[in-house]
């Protein structure tokens, strides 16, 4: 792979600002930053948080090597005492985050960082790239999996990914999103997400005949034979040759074929014909797998049109999230501490209303209906607020305040959990399988209306009265600045 020091994977302005903080005496000013996003890709109803494990590894390894210091010195703009400060640099702050697999919505913190200004500023780029990439892929994967309506989906996209890390971590994210396997071998080696695969067209072309290719493969893998049947002609040669190989190689051994794969043509039509031919030959249990530039809309239409497909392999449109390949997470200052330790809220104002931030050090509560365990809304509060579940709770839209809902018989769960405390990791990283199970539980708490592909119901992220009042006060105070 490479020997990069990912501490240096930062936007250069993080270093110039750090140097500036050092010069003006603000280096150790305790600052609070929120990482959040403003819109769900593909106009979906929700996203799935992913990427925290890599952030933990990154924070644990934050440091500047001697060659990094020398490179920065060569730029000629950094003070020598700042460079010496970087020589012993480590993260000493606190981080809260939602666990991977959590269902998340716009404008609520996914991660909150509390740290000295230089530290909090320096981690911005890497936190964003981890969350933006993996959350995007996990969210896209879940859309595709839901479109498949219970049929297995494998991630096939490594060769179309935007680099090695994108392939490896993208496959991991796809598994968290709901895929059952990947073509990326190293992802299983590192994370335990099962890698699968059989043959390419080149295997078939390597032999003098399609039948010989199928026969040889069945001899090599009698208990795992999946044959790619579209190298020449699916119905005239592919299926007939596959059936012949099954009859002449597998049947005498007492083995059954696992499946056939179609990678081109009108897969819906071909799968219907192939299913009939396989059934008539006595291979009703032979699965049909479809691949070839699939996405959630194509899969949904194939199923609607009666395709006889048992599972799907999805490549480029998953691993690149081709339909909307940017997640759009941002990292914004929301508060600082003054000399007495008081948390002072900060706000970013814009003429573009969606870019106005929610200030202050906050908690994120998810409100559930106790009768059905469905999520009702998320509520952002100031960090010192506690929700009393024994009293009714009034929620209101922070923009259209006349839209109100009173909930009773509810339970409230804090979404942000401690990850780092005083620079030390206090979070036990769950296994890959534990994350997948948690994500499944999260999806089950959503109303069906939120999971629609088109025009999903808007899930509300509301502000507490206290936070709403603070935000409006800051808007008023800063109106003419």
C-alpha positions in Angstrom: 0.0 0.0 0.0 1.9 3.1 1.2 3.7 4.6 4.2 1.8 7.9 4.3 1.5 9.7 7.7 -2.2 10.5 7.6 -1.7 13.4 10.1 -0.4 15.2 7.0 -3.6 14.4 5.1 -5.1 17.8 6.1 -6.0 20.9 4.2 -3.1 23.3 4.3 -5.3 26.0 5.9 -5.6 23.8 9.0 -1.9 24.3 9.5 -1.9 28.0 8.7 -4.7 28.5 11.1 -2.9 26.4 13.7 0.2 28.5 13.3 -2.0 31.6 13.6 -3.6 30.3 16.8 -0.2 29.7 18.2 1.0 33.2 17.4 -2.1 34.9 18.9 -2.2 32.8 22.0 -5.3 30.8 21.1 -3.6 27.5 20.5 -5.1 26.0 23.7 -8.5 27.6 23.5 -11.0 24.8 24.0 -13.2 24.6 20.9 -16.3 22.6 19.9 -16.8 21.4 16.3 -19.8 19.5 14.9 -19.6 17.2 11.9 -23.0 17.0 10.2 -24.6 16.9 6.8 -27.3 18.9 5.2 -29.1 16.6 2.7 -29.5 12.9 2.1 -28.1 11.7 -1.2 -30.5 10.6 -4.0 -33.2 12.5 -2.2 -33.5 9.7 0.2 -35.1 9.7 3.6 -32.1 8.8 5.8 -28.4 7.9 5.8 -26.4 5.3 7.6 -23.3 6.5 9.6 -20.1 4.7 8.7 -16.3 5.4 9.0 -15.9 5.7 12.8 -13.5 2.8 13.1 -10.9 4.4 10.8 -11.3 7.7 12.6 -10.4 6.0 15.9 -7.3 4.5 14.3 -6.3 7.9 12.9 -6.7 9.8 16.2 -4.7 7.2 18.0 -1.8 7.6 15.6 -1.8 11.4 15.3 1.8 12.7 15.2 4.3 14.6 13.0 7.5 12.8 11.9 10.8 14.6 11.5 10.4 14.6 7.7 6.9 16.2 8.2 8.5 19.0 10.3 11.2 19.5 7.7 8.7 19.8 4.9 6.7 22.4 6.8 9.8 24.3 7.6 10.7 24.4 3.9 7.4 26.3 3.3 9.0 29.3 5.0 5.8 30.5 6.7 5.6 28.7 10.0 7.1 29.9 13.2 9.9 27.8 14.7 8.2 27.4 18.0 5.0 26.2 16.3 7.1 23.6 14.4 8.6 22.5 17.7 5.1 22.2 19.2 4.1 19.9 16.3 7.1 17.7 17.1 5.3 16.5 20.3 1.8 16.8 18.9 -0.9 14.4 20.1 -4.6 14.6 20.4 -5.6 15.4 24.0 -9.3 16.3 23.5 -12.7 14.6 23.7 -14.8 13.1 20.9 -18.4 12.0 20.8 -19.9 10.2 17.9 -22.9 8.1 16.8 -22.0 4.4 16.5 -21.5 3.0 13.0 -24.7 1.7 11.5 -26.8 4.4 13.2 -29.6 5.9 11.0 -28.8 9.6 10.7 -30.6 12.7 9.4 -29.6 16.1 8.2 -28.4 18.9 10.5 -27.7 16.8 13.5 -24.1 16.1 14.8 -22.6 12.8 13.7 -19.4 13.7 15.6 -18.6 16.4 18.1 -15.0 17.3 18.9 -14.0 19.2 22.0 -10.3 20.0 22.0 -7.7 22.8 22.0 -8.2 24.9 18.9 -5.2 23.6 16.9 -6.1 19.9 17.6 -9.8 20.4 16.8 -8.9 22.2 13.6 -6.3 19.8 12.4 -8.5 16.7 12.3 -11.2 18.3 10.1 -10.2 16.9 6.7 -9.6 13.3 7.8 -12.8 13.1 9.8 -14.8 14.4 6.9 -13.3 12.2 4.3 -13.9 9.1 6.4 -17.5 9.9 7.2 -18.3 11.4 3.8 -17.0 8.4 1.8 -18.1 5.5 3.9 -21.5 7.0 4.9 -22.2 7.6 1.3 -21.5 4.0 0.3 -23.3 2.5 3.2 -26.3 4.6 2.4 -26.2 3.7 -1.3 -25.8 0.0 -0.5 -28.8 0.0 1.8 -30.9 1.6 -0.9 -29.8 -1.2 -3.3 -30.4 -3.9 -0.7 -33.9 -2.6 0.0 -34.6 -2.6 -3.7 -33.6 -6.3 -3.9 -36.5 -7.2 -1.5 -34.7 -9.9 0.4 -32.5 -11.2 -2.4 -28.8 -11.1 -1.6 -26.6 -8.3 -2.9 -22.8 -8.6 -3.3 -20.5 -5.6 -3.8 -18.5 -6.1 -7.0 -16.9 -2.7 -7.5 -13.2 -2.8 -6.5 -11.9 -2.2 -10.0 -14.1 0.8 -10.5 -13.4 2.4 -7.1 -11.5 5.7 -6.8 -8.3 4.1 -5.5 -7.2 1.3 -3.1 -8.7 2.8 0.1 -11.9 3.5 -1.6 -12.2 -0.1 -2.7 -11.3 -1.6 0.7 -13.3 0.8 2.9 -16.1 1.1 0.3 -16.6 -2.7 0.5 -16.6 -2.5 4.3 -19.3 0.3 4.1 -21.3 -1.7 1.6 -21.4 -4.6 4.1 -22.5 -2.3 6.9 -25.2 -1.0 4.6 -26.5 -4.5 4.0 -24.6 -6.3 1.3 -23.9 -10.0 2.0 -20.5 -10.3 0.3 -17.8 -8.5 -1.6 -15.4 -9.2 -4.5 -12.7 -7.4 -2.5 -10.5 -10.1 -1.0 -8.5 -7.8 1.4 -11.7 -6.5 2.9 -12.5 -10.0 4.3 -8.9 -10.4 5.4 -9.0 -7.2 7.4 -12.6 -6.8 8.4 -14.2 -10.3 8.1 -16.7 -9.3 5.5 -17.0 -12.4 3.3 -15.3 -12.3 -0.1 -16.9 -14.3 -2.9 -16.3 -14.9 -6.6 -16.0 -17.5 -9.3 -15.0 -16.8 -12.9 -14.7 -14.0 -15.4 -15.3 -14.2 -19.2 -11.6 -14.7 -19.6 -11.9 -18.1 -18.0 -14.4 -19.2 -20.6 -12.3 -17.7 -23.4 -9.2 -19.5 -22.2 -10.5 -22.9 -23.3 -11.2 -24.2 -26.8 -15.0 -24.4 -26.0 -17.4 -23.0 -23.6 -18.4 -26.5 -22.5 -14.7 -27.4 -21.7 -14.5 -24.2 -19.6 -17.6 -25.2 -17.6 -16.6 -28.8 -17.3 -13.1 -27.9 -16.0 -14.5 -25.4 -13.5 -17.0 -28.0 -12.2 -14.2 -30.4 -11.7 -12.1 -27.8 -9.8 -15.0 -26.7 -7.6 -17.7 -29.4 -7.5 -19.3 -28.0 -4.3 -19.2 -24.3 -5.4 -19.8 -24.2 -9.1 -21.2 -20.9 -10.4 -20.9 -20.5 -14.1 -20.8 -17.3 -16.1 -23.1 -18.1 -19.0 -23.1 -14.9 -21.2 -19.7 -15.0 -22.9 -21.2 -16.1 -26.2 -25.0 -16.7 -26.1 -26.9 -17.2 -22.9 -29.8 -19.3 -24.2 -28.2 -21.1 -27.2 -24.9 -22.1 -25.6 -24.5 -20.8 -22.1 -27.4 -22.6 -20.4 -27.2 -25.8 -22.5 -23.4 -26.1 -21.8 -23.9 -25.4 -18.1 -26.6 -28.1 -17.9 -24.4 -30.5 -19.7 -21.5 -29.8 -17.3 -23.8 -30.3 -14.3 -25.1 -33.6 -15.8 -21.7 -35.0 -16.7 -19.5 -33.7 -13.9 -21.5 -32.8 -10.8 -24.4 -35.3 -10.9 -22.0 -38.4 -10.9 -20.3 -36.9 -7.9 -23.5 -36.4 -6.1 -23.0 -32.6 -6.2 -25.4 -29.8 -7.0 -24.6 -26.6 -8.9 -24.7 -23.4 -6.9 -25.7 -21.0 -9.7 -25.2 -19.4 -13.0 -24.5 -15.7 -13.6 -25.7 -13.4 -16.3 -23.7 -10.2 -16.9 -25.1 -8.7 -20.1 -28.2 -8.5 -22.3 -31.8 -8.2 -21.2 -31.3 -9.9 -17.9 -35.0 -9.9 -17.0 -35.9 -11.8 -20.2 -32.9 -14.0 -20.1 -33.4 -15.0 -16.5 -37.0 -16.1 -17.2 -35.9 -18.3 -20.1 -32.9 -19.6 -18.1 -35.0 -20.5 -15.1 -37.4 -22.5 -17.3 -34.5 -24.4 -18.9 -32.8 -25.1 -15.6 -36.0 -26.3 -14.0 -36.8 -28.6 -16.9 -33.3 -30.1 -16.5 -33.9 -30.8 -12.9 -31.9 -28.0 -11.4 -34.6 -26.0 -9.7 -32.2 -25.3 -6.9 -29.6 -23.6 -9.2 -29.6 -19.9 -8.4 -29.5 -17.2 -11.1 -27.2 -14.3 -10.3 -27.4 -11.0 -12.1 -24.7 -8.4 -12.6 -23.8 -5.6 -15.1 -24.1 -1.9 -14.1 -27.0 -2.4 -11.7 -28.5 0.1 -9.2 -31.6 0.3 -7.0 -33.9 1.5 -9.8 -32.8 -1.2 -12.3 -33.1 -3.9 -9.7 -36.5 -2.6 -8.6 -37.8 -2.6 -12.2 -36.4 -6.1 -12.9 -38.2 -7.5 -9.9 -41.4 -5.7 -10.9 -41.1 -7.2 -14.4 -40.8 -10.7 -13.0 -37.1 -11.4 -13.4 -36.1 -14.8 -12.1 -33.0 -13.5 -10.3 -32.0 -14.9 -6.9 -29.2 -12.5 -6.1 -27.4 -9.5 -7.5 -23.8 -8.3 -7.9 -23.5 -4.6 -8.0 -20.3 -2.8 -9.0 -19.6 0.7 -10.2 -22.9 2.3 -9.3 -22.5 1.2 -5.7 -18.8 1.6 -5.0 -18.8 5.1 -6.6 -22.4 6.0 -5.6 -22.6 7.1 -9.2 -26.0 8.7 -9.1 -24.8 11.2 -6.5 -21.2 10.6 -5.5 -20.8 13.3 -2.8 -22.2 13.0 0.7 -21.6 16.6 1.7 -20.7 16.4 5.4 -19.3 19.6 6.9 -17.3 20.5 10.0 -18.3 23.7 11.8 -17.3 25.5 15.0 -20.3 25.6 17.3 -18.8 26.8 20.7 -15.7 27.8 22.6 -14.8 27.9 26.3 -13.9 31.2 27.9 -11.2 31.6 30.5 -13.6 30.6 33.3 -14.6 27.4 31.5 -18.0 28.6 30.4 -19.2 27.3 27.1 -19.9 30.2 24.7 -22.0 29.3 21.7 -20.9 30.3 18.2 -23.0 30.4 15.0 -22.3 30.7 11.3 -24.8 32.8 9.4 -25.6 32.8 5.7 -28.1 34.2 3.3 -28.5 30.6 2.3 -30.7 29.5 5.2 -29.7 25.9 5.1 -26.1 26.9 5.8 -27.0 28.6 9.1 -25.6 26.3 11.8 -27.1 25.1 15.1 -24.8 26.6 17.8 -23.6 25.3 21.1 -22.3 22.0 22.6 -25.2 19.8 22.1 -26.9 16.4 22.8 -28.9 14.5 20.2 -31.9 12.6 21.5 -33.9 10.1 19.4 -37.5 9.9 20.5 -39.2 6.5 20.2 -42.9 5.6 20.6 -42.9 3.0 23.3 -45.9 1.1 21.8 -44.1 0.2 18.5 -40.5 1.2 19.1 -40.7 3.4 16.0 -38.6 6.6 15.9 -40.8 9.7 16.1 -38.2 12.5 15.7 -34.7 13.6 16.8 -34.3 16.4 19.3 -31.2 18.6 19.6 -30.7 20.1 23.0 -28.0 22.0 24.9 -25.5 19.7 26.5 -26.9 20.2 30.0 -30.5 19.4 29.2 -32.1 16.1 30.2 -35.3 14.8 28.8 -37.9 13.7 31.4 -39.7 10.7 29.9 -42.4 10.9 32.6 -43.7 14.2 31.2 -45.2 14.9 27.8 -42.8 16.4 25.3 -43.7 19.0 22.7 -41.7 19.0 19.5 -41.7 21.8 17.0 -40.2 22.5 13.6 -37.3 24.9 14.1 -38.2 26.8 10.9 -42.0 26.5 10.8 -42.5 26.8 14.5 -46.3 26.5 14.3 -45.8 22.8 13.3 -46.0 21.1 16.7 -46.4 17.6 18.0 -46.8 16.5 21.6 -45.6 13.0 22.4 -46.4 10.9 25.5 -45.4 7.3 26.3 -42.1 7.7 24.7 -38.5 6.9 25.4 -35.5 9.0 24.6 -32.0 7.7 23.6 -28.8 9.8 23.4 -27.2 9.1 20.0 -23.8 10.6 20.6 -21.5 8.3 22.8 -18.1 9.0 24.2 -15.2 7.9 21.9 -12.2 9.8 23.3 -11.7 11.4 26.7 -8.6 13.5 27.3 -7.0 12.0 24.2 -7.6 8.4 25.3 -10.0 6.1 23.5 -12.8 5.0 25.8 -14.9 3.3 23.2 -14.8 -0.5 22.5 -14.9 -0.9 18.8 -17.7 -3.4 17.8 -17.0 -6.2 15.4 -18.1 -6.0 11.8 -20.9 -8.4 12.5 -22.1 -6.4 15.5 -22.2 -3.3 13.4 -24.3 -5.0 10.8 -26.7 -6.4 13.4 -27.1 -2.9 15.0 -27.8 -1.4 11.6 -30.5 -3.9 10.9 -32.1 -3.0 14.3 -31.8 0.7 13.4 -33.7 0.3 10.1 -36.5 -1.6 11.9 -37.2 1.5 13.9 -38.1 3.6 10.8 -41.6 4.0 9.4 -42.0 2.6 5.9 -42.8 6.1 4.6 -39.2 7.2 5.5 -37.7 4.3 3.5 -39.4 5.2 0.2 -37.1 5.9 -2.8 -39.2 8.8 -4.1 -40.7 11.5 -1.9 -39.9 9.9 1.4 -41.5 11.3 4.5 -39.4 14.1 6.1 -38.1 12.9 9.4 -38.0 15.9 11.8 -34.8 17.0 13.6 -36.1 19.6 16.1 -34.5 21.9 18.6 -35.3 22.2 22.2 -36.8 25.5 23.4 -33.5 26.4 25.1 -31.4 25.7 22.0 -33.9 27.5 19.7 -33.8 30.6 21.8 -30.0 30.6 21.9 -29.9 30.3 18.1 -32.3 33.1 17.6 -30.5 35.3 20.0 -27.3 34.8 18.2 -28.9 35.5 14.8 -30.3 38.7 16.2 -27.0 39.8 17.8 -24.9 39.0 14.6 -27.4 40.3 12.1 -25.4 43.5 11.2 -21.9 42.1 11.7 
